Amino acid sequence: MPDIPEKFRHLMSDKRAFANLATVMADGSPQVTPVWFDYSNGKIRVNTAKGRVKSRTMTEGAKVALAIMDPDNSYRYIQVRGTVARVTENGADQHIDSLAKKYLDKDT
């Protein structure tokens, strides 16, 4: 994944910006879902539950795109495109708790 330009890095970590995650369905049609995310070690991470559309479309190597809009200025956003690098359940509970802290200011 390319580095996020410096002028957009605060959207990745300092703000409660939502990402609109685009994936591709089995029939080739696009699917878009607003998601919580974090940015760690040059990777964007999202969390989902089994059975949701995201869990079926986000397989390793799948093409994805995210549009992350500045919550203070809806005309300012960054788009990131790439492929799913890894899918894991390890640490999922801790990850969703950290996202709850970021977005809801709650521990879980």
N, C-alpha and C positions, 0 to 999 in steps of 0.2 A: 504494500500500500504506500502511495506517495505521502510525504510529510504534509501535514496540514499547514497551510500558510499562517504565519505568525498572527496576522490580523484577524484570524478566525479561531485561534486556539481557545480563547476564553469561552466561545460557544460550546466547546467540547467538554470543558470541565468546570468553569466558574458559574455558569448560568444553568437554570432549569429549562433548557431548551429541549423540546421534543424533536424526535427524528421521524420523518415519514419514510418507512422502509418499503422498498419495492422489491418484490420477488417474482419469479415466473412459475405459473401453475403448470401441471402436467400437460395440459392442452396447449401450452404456449402463451396463454393470456397473462397479462400483468396482474399483480395483486399488490395493493398498498395498504399498510397498516401504520398508524401512529404508535411509536414505541418510546419507552424510556431507554436510555443507553448510557454507557460511560466510555471513556477513552483512556486506555492504560497501555503503556509500553508500545505506543504506535499502533494499537489495535482498537477498533470500535467493538464494544461488546453489547449484545442485547440478551434478554432473558425471555423465555417463553415456556409455557406448559405443554406437556404432551397432548396431542389431539387437536391443537390449534392449527390453523392453516400455516402459520409461520414454521411450526415444527415439521410440517411435511415438505415445505418448499425450501427450507434452509438446510440443505445437505452439504457436506463438504464438497467444495468445488463449484457450487451453484453460483450463478451470477446474481448480484444484488446491487441496489443503489439506495442511497439515503439522501434526503433533502433535510437539512437542519436549519430551521428558521430562528433568527434572533427574536426572542420573546419581547424585546423592547422596540423592535423595528421590523415589521413583517415583510418589508421590501428587501431586507438584507438576509441572505442565506448562503450556505455552502452546500454543494452537492458532492457526494463521494460515491464513486463506483468501484466495484471490485468483485472478488469471489469470496465465498465463505471459506475461511482457513481451517476452522476446527469447530466441531460440535461435541459438547461434553455435558454430562450431568454433574461431574465433580465440581463442588463449590457452588452449585446453583442456588442453594438456600442462602448462603452468605452473600452471594452476588445480588439476589433480589432484595435482601435486607439493606445492602448498601445503596441500592437504587431507591428504596423507600425512604432512606435517610436524605438522599439528594433531592427527591421530588416532593416528599410529603413532610420532611423533617420528623419522621417517626423511625423508631429502631427496627420495626418489622412491618 
